């Protein structure tokens, strides 16, 4: 390691600590301002030109909003339509009727597990938020419930979505590792499913039951009202639950079709091109919103002007969330452009670890330091690709799974997903750390343990 590498690692560490201090100290700086200020400071500390600092901030914020922001906005619209039609309320009632209080987190885990097969973490969370809030809001009114119902219901969803996102193809991370290591999808997917199950159980229902009584987290009232209170139906018959579930899951269905065609059909085929377009998160969410509008509003004689006003109102509670996520993207881009990832690689080269542990460790350090699971996976897979090609005894599907698991560890302040969970649930920095950061760390560590167990047998 060079002196500059040490400087980069110290800059990344100090930047995160300063960010937390600005937000939780007496200054109480707004997260967006704190993220932008720390990003600029990190740029100057790593000797960037002023023009490069500005470019990295705008590129990072724009890239994150382009990938996540519009999808979040469409998800808010879809959630509002489902809430106004009474669908979310009906599904929540069905879950509460069919499950005891202890079984509710398990039911939510199963739903999130299914939704998470084709969906990215952020997209899956957007789709699940209305259901989380509806179930939790009803649950918190019950007597003898201690702690935060929103954490109790939300943690299992976060764990399931995270486990699927990092461990199971056809999510981009596992697929990238598979392609770089020149292994196959089938065994990696099988290992991923087997490893994800204990990971999401320990990080989800079990950890949620432990942490929820110790927290008082409750989302902002405006966001709760948006997703959980249905407007007056004007004596119209409520739509069927089946139709509502189809409208809610249509984006997931389109993404799943894309995942299957990408896995089993030639990339040059017409079906693959069509499914790739329809299964893109933005297009899939847009089609889901349009389907919900037609079937749940227009087909039932709904007022078009009232719908437009409702959809406009749905964007107001999430505007701040989207901007804070953009700030997180700017911070992530700054650390990535400063080559913090290269310093991490140089650090890991100082030690001798078995390949499976080394893959997990490199991906973990890159993800934690740069705020990007993708950087962690690409960096770890690229670094270990020569070793993978030279060692025929190395189980490459397990190496891909180890790298994907490592990329999940300790999602924190330089990750867009951290801010999405924090702001959506109305958490403090400490509460967000106890939930998404710890949950993903549990999932990541269990993933590594399962990799080592599979390799032993």
C-alpha positions in Angstrom: 0.0 0.0 0.0 1.1 3.5 -0.8 0.8 6.6 1.4 -1.9 7.9 -1.0 -3.9 4.7 -0.5 -3.9 5.2 3.3 -4.9 8.8 2.7 -7.9 7.7 0.6 -9.0 5.2 3.2 -8.8 7.8 5.9 -10.7 10.3 3.8 -13.5 7.8 3.2 -13.7 7.0 6.9 -13.6 10.6 8.1 -16.2 11.6 5.5 -18.7 9.1 6.8 -18.1 10.1 10.4 -18.4 13.7 9.5 -21.6 13.1 7.7 -23.2 11.3 10.7 -22.0 14.1 13.0 -23.6 16.8 10.9 -26.9 15.0 10.9 -27.2 13.9 14.5 -25.3 16.6 16.4 -26.8 19.9 17.6 -26.4 21.3 14.1 -29.1 18.9 12.9 -28.2 19.6 9.2 -30.6 18.3 6.6 -29.2 15.0 5.1 -29.2 16.5 1.6 -27.1 19.4 2.6 -24.8 17.2 4.7 -24.3 14.8 1.8 -23.4 17.5 -0.6 -21.1 19.3 1.9 -19.2 16.0 2.7 -19.0 15.1 -1.0 -17.3 18.4 -1.7 -15.0 18.0 1.2 -14.0 14.5 0.1 -13.3 15.8 -3.4 -10.9 18.5 -2.1 -9.3 16.0 0.3 -8.4 13.7 -2.5 -7.0 16.6 -4.6 -9.7 16.8 -7.2 -10.1 19.8 -9.5 -13.2 22.0 -8.6 -14.7 21.2 -12.0 -14.3 17.5 -11.4 -15.9 17.8 -8.0 -19.0 19.5 -9.5 -19.2 16.9 -12.3 -19.0 14.0 -9.9 -21.8 15.4 -7.8 -24.1 16.1 -10.7 -23.2 12.8 -12.4 -23.8 10.8 -9.2 -27.0 12.5 -8.3 -28.3 12.3 -11.9 -27.4 8.6 -12.3 -29.1 7.7 -9.0 -32.2 9.6 -9.8 -32.3 8.2 -13.3 -32.0 4.7 -12.0 -34.2 5.0 -8.9 -36.0 8.3 -8.7 -38.5 7.9 -11.5 -39.2 4.3 -10.4 -39.9 5.6 -6.8 -42.2 8.2 -8.2 -44.1 5.6 -10.3 -44.2 3.3 -7.3 -45.8 6.1 -5.2 -48.4 6.6 -7.9 -49.2 2.9 -8.0 -49.4 2.7 -4.2 -51.8 5.7 -4.1 -54.1 4.1 -6.7 -54.2 0.8 -4.8 -54.9 2.6 -1.5 -57.7 4.8 -3.0 -59.2 1.7 -4.5 -59.1 -0.1 -1.2 -56.9 -2.9 -2.4 -54.1 -2.4 0.1 -56.6 -2.3 2.9 -58.2 -5.6 1.7 -54.8 -7.4 1.4 -53.7 -6.1 4.8 -57.0 -7.4 6.3 -56.5 -10.8 4.7 -52.9 -11.1 6.1 -54.1 -10.1 9.6 -57.0 -12.5 9.5 -55.0 -15.4 8.2 -52.0 -14.9 10.5 -51.4 -14.5 14.2 -49.3 -11.6 15.4 -46.2 -13.9 15.5 -46.8 -15.2 12.0 -47.3 -11.8 10.3 -43.5 -11.3 9.8 -43.3 -14.7 8.2 -46.1 -13.9 5.9 -44.5 -10.6 4.9 -41.2 -12.5 4.4 -42.8 -14.9 1.9 -44.5 -12.0 0.0 -41.1 -10.1 -0.2 -39.3 -13.3 -1.2 -41.6 -13.7 -4.2 -41.5 -10.0 -5.1 -37.7 -10.0 -4.7 -37.0 -12.8 -7.2 -37.1 -10.4 -10.2 -37.0 -7.0 -8.5 -34.1 -4.8 -7.4 -34.0 -3.9 -3.7 -35.2 -0.3 -4.1 -37.9 -1.3 -6.6 -39.1 -4.1 -4.4 -39.3 -1.9 -1.4 -41.3 0.7 -3.3 -43.8 -1.9 -4.3 -44.0 -3.3 -0.7 -44.3 -0.1 1.2 -48.1 0.3 0.9 -48.6 -3.2 2.3 -46.0 -2.7 5.0 -47.6 0.5 6.2 -51.2 -0.9 6.0 -50.4 -4.1 8.0 -48.3 -2.2 10.5 -50.8 0.6 11.0 -53.5 -2.0 11.9 -51.1 -3.9 14.0 -50.1 -1.0 16.1 -53.7 -0.4 17.2 -53.9 -3.8 18.8 -53.5 -3.9 22.6 -50.3 -5.2 24.1 -48.2 -4.4 21.0 -44.9 -3.1 22.2 -42.4 -1.2 20.1 -42.6 -0.2 16.5 -45.0 -2.2 14.3 -43.4 -0.7 11.2 -40.0 -2.2 12.2 -41.7 -5.5 13.1 -43.3 -5.7 9.7 -40.6 -3.9 7.6 -37.5 -5.7 8.7 -38.5 -9.1 7.3 -39.2 -7.4 3.9 -35.8 -5.6 3.9 -34.0 -8.9 4.7 -35.8 -10.9 2.0 -35.3 -8.2 -0.7 -31.7 -7.8 0.2 -30.9 -11.6 0.2 -32.5 -12.0 -3.2 -30.8 -8.9 -4.6 -27.3 -10.0 -3.6 -27.4 -13.8 -3.8 -29.8 -14.9 -6.5 -29.5 -14.5 -10.3 -30.9 -12.9 -12.4 -30.2 -9.8 -10.3 -27.4 -7.7 -11.9 -24.8 -8.3 -9.1 -24.8 -12.2 -9.2 -25.1 -12.1 -13.0 -22.0 -9.8 -13.2 -20.0 -12.2 -11.0 -21.1 -15.2 -13.1 -20.1 -13.5 -16.3 -16.7 -12.3 -15.0 -15.8 -15.7 -13.4 -17.1 -17.6 -16.5 -19.3 -19.9 -14.5 -23.0 -20.9 -15.1 -26.3 -19.5 -13.9 -28.0 -22.8 -12.8 -25.8 -23.9 -10.0 -25.2 -20.3 -8.8 -29.0 -19.8 -8.6 -29.5 -23.0 -6.7 -26.8 -22.2 -4.2 -28.2 -18.7 -4.0 -31.7 -19.8 -3.1 -30.4 -22.3 -0.5 -28.2 -19.6 1.1 -30.9 -16.9 1.0 -33.5 -18.9 3.0 -31.6 -19.0 6.4 -30.2 -15.6 5.7 -33.6 -13.9 5.3 -35.0 -15.9 8.3 -32.3 -14.8 10.7 -32.1 -11.2 9.4 -35.9 -10.9 8.9 -38.5 -12.4 11.3 -36.1 -13.4 14.0 -34.1 -10.2 14.2 -37.2 -8.1 13.6 -38.9 -9.7 16.6 -35.8 -8.9 18.7 -35.3 -5.2 17.6 -39.0 -4.0 17.1 -39.9 -3.9 20.9 -36.8 -1.7 21.4 -37.8 0.9 18.8 -40.6 3.5 18.4 -40.1 4.2 14.7 -43.2 5.6 12.8 -43.2 7.0 9.3 -44.4 10.6 8.6 -48.2 10.9 8.8 -48.4 12.2 5.2 -46.8 9.1 3.9 -49.0 6.9 6.0 -52.1 8.6 4.8 -51.0 8.3 1.2 -50.6 4.5 1.3 -53.1 3.4 3.9 -56.2 5.5 3.8 -58.7 4.9 0.9 -60.7 7.8 -0.4 -64.5 7.6 -0.4 -65.6 5.2 -3.1 -68.8 7.1 -4.1 -70.9 4.0 -3.5 -69.1 2.1 -6.3 -68.4 -1.6 -5.8 -64.9 -2.2 -4.7 -62.6 -4.0 -7.2 -61.8 -7.6 -6.6 -58.7 -8.4 -4.5 -57.4 -10.6 -7.4 -57.5 -7.7 -9.8 -55.8 -5.5 -7.3 -53.0 -8.0 -6.6 -52.5 -8.4 -10.3 -52.1 -4.6 -10.7 -49.7 -4.5 -7.7 -47.6 -7.5 -9.0 -47.6 -6.7 -12.7 -44.2 -5.0 -12.6 -42.8 -8.0 -10.8 -44.3 -10.3 -13.3 -42.8 -8.4 -16.3 -39.4 -8.4 -14.6 -39.6 -12.1 -13.9 -40.4 -12.8 -17.5 -37.4 -10.7 -18.5 -35.2 -12.7 -16.0 -36.4 -16.0 -17.4 -35.8 -15.1 -21.0 -32.4 -13.6 -20.2 -31.4 -16.8 -18.5 -32.8 -19.4 -20.9 -33.2 -17.7 -24.3 -30.5 -16.4 -26.7 -29.8 -12.7 -26.1 -30.2 -12.0 -29.8 -33.7 -13.4 -30.0 -36.8 -11.2 -30.6 -38.4 -12.5 -27.4 -35.3 -11.5 -25.4 -35.3 -8.0 -26.8 -39.1 -7.5 -26.1 -38.8 -8.9 -22.6 -35.7 -6.7 -21.9 -37.7 -3.6 -22.7 -40.9 -4.6 -20.9 -39.0 -5.9 -17.9 -36.9 -2.8 -17.4 -37.8 -1.5 -14.0 -38.9 1.9 -15.3 -41.1 0.5 -18.1 -42.5 -2.3 -15.9 -43.5 0.2 -13.2 -45.0 2.5 -15.8 -47.1 -0.3 -17.3 -48.2 -1.3 -13.8 -49.4 2.3 -13.1 -51.2 2.4 -16.5 -52.8 -1.0 -15.9 -54.0 0.1 -12.4 -55.4 3.3 -13.8 -57.4 1.5 -16.5 -58.7 -1.4 -14.4 -59.1 0.2 -11.0 -60.2 3.7 -11.9 -61.4 4.2 -15.5 -63.2 0.8 -15.9 -65.1 1.6 -12.7 -66.2 5.0 -13.7 -63.7 7.0 -11.8 -63.2 10.7 -12.1 -60.2 11.5 -14.3 -59.7 14.9 -12.8 -59.8 13.5 -9.2 -57.3 10.8 -10.3 -54.9 13.4 -11.6 -55.1 15.4 -8.4 -54.5 12.2 -6.4 -51.5 11.2 -8.4 -50.1 14.7 -8.0 -50.5 14.6 -4.3 -48.8 11.2 -4.1 -45.5 12.7 -5.2 -45.3 15.4 -2.5 -44.4 13.1 0.4 -41.6 11.4 -1.5 -40.0 14.5 -3.1 -37.6 14.9 -0.1 -36.8 11.2 -0.1 -35.8 11.3 -3.8 -33.5 14.3 -3.3 -31.8 12.7 -0.3 -31.2 9.5 -2.3 -29.7 11.7 -5.1 -27.4 13.2 -2.5 -26.3 9.7 -1.5 -25.6 8.9 -5.1 -23.4 12.0 -5.3 -21.4 10.9 -2.2 -21.0 7.4 -3.6 -19.8 8.8 -7.0 -17.3 11.0 -5.3 -15.7 8.1 -3.3 -15.7 5.9 -6.4 -14.0 8.6 -8.6 -11.4 9.2 -5.9 -10.3 5.6 -6.4 -11.1 4.5 -2.9 -11.8 1.1 -4.4 -8.2 0.8 -5.7 -6.9 1.5 -2.2 -9.2 -1.3 -0.8 -7.8 -3.8 -3.4 -4.2 -2.8 -2.4 -5.1 -3.4 1.2 -6.5 -6.9 0.6 -3.4 -7.8 -1.3 -1.4 -7.5 1.9 -3.1 -10.6 3.4 -3.4 -14.3 2.4 -7.0 -15.6 2.6 -8.7 -18.6 1.0 -10.4 -17.6 -2.3 -14.0 -17.8 -1.1 -13.3 -15.7 2.0 -11.1 -13.3 -0.1 -14.0 -12.8 -2.6 -16.4 -12.0 0.2 -13.9 -9.7 1.9 -13.0 -7.7 -1.2 -16.6 -7.2 -2.2 -17.5 -6.2 1.4 -14.8 -3.6 1.7 -15.4 -2.1 -1.7 -19.2 -1.9 -1.1 -18.8 -0.4 2.4 -16.2 2.1 1.3 -17.6 3.3 -2.1 -21.4 2.9 -1.3 -21.9 0.7 -4.3 -22.6 -3.1 -4.2 -22.0 -3.1 -8.0 -18.5 -1.7 -7.5 -17.9 -4.4 -4.9 -19.0 -7.2 -7.1 -17.2 -6.0 -10.3 -14.0 -5.3 -8.4 -13.9 -8.6 -6.5 -14.9 -10.7 -9.5 -12.4 -8.9 -11.7 -9.6 -9.3 -9.2 -10.3 -13.0 -8.7 -11.0 -13.9 -12.3 -7.4 -15.0 -13.1 -7.3 -17.2 -10.0 -10.7 -18.7 -11.0 -9.3 -19.6 -14.4 -6.1 -21.0 -13.0 -7.5 -23.2 -10.2 -9.8 -26.0 -11.5 -10.6 -27.1 -8.0 -12.2 -23.8 -7.1 -16.0 -23.9 -7.0 -16.9 -20.9 -9.1 -20.6 -20.8 -8.4 -19.8 -20.6 -4.7 -17.2 -17.9 -5.4 -19.9 -15.9 -7.2 -22.2 -16.3 -4.3 -19.5 -15.3 -1.8 -18.9 -12.1 -3.8 -22.6 -11.3 -4.0 -23.0 -11.9 -0.2 -20.0 -9.7 0.6 -21.5 -6.8 -1.4 -24.5 -6.7 1.0 -22.6 -6.1 4.2 -23.3 -3.0 6.3 -25.3 -0.8 3.9 -24.7 2.6 5.4 -24.7 6.4 4.7 -23.1 6.3 1.3 -25.6 3.8 0.0 -28.8 5.1 -1.7 -30.8 2.1 -0.2 -29.9 3.3 3.3 -31.5 6.7 2.8 -34.5 5.2 1.1 -35.2 3.0 4.2 -34.4 5.8 6.6 -36.6 8.4 5.1 -39.5 6.1 4.1 -39.8 4.9 7.7 -39.0 8.2 9.3 -35.9 6.8 11.1 -33.0 8.5 12.8 -29.5 7.6 11.7 -29.2 5.3 14.7 -32.6 3.6 14.0 -31.6 3.1 10.3 -28.3 1.6 11.3 -30.1 -0.9 13.7 -32.4 -1.9 10.8 -31.1 -1.9 7.3 -27.4 -1.8 8.2 -27.6 -4.6 10.7 -30.1 -6.6 8.7 -27.9 -6.6 5.6 -24.9 -7.5 7.7 -26.7 -10.5 9.1 -27.7 -11.6 5.6 -24.2 -11.1 4.3 -22.5 -13.1 7.1 -25.0 -15.9 6.9 -24.4 -16.0 3.1 -20.7 -16.4 3.8 -21.3 -19.2 6.3 -23.5 -21.0 3.9 -20.8 -20.7 1.2 -18.2 -22.3 3.5 -20.7 -25.0 4.5 -21.5 -25.9 0.9 -17.8 -25.9 0.1 -17.0 -28.2 3.0 -19.5 -30.8 1.8 
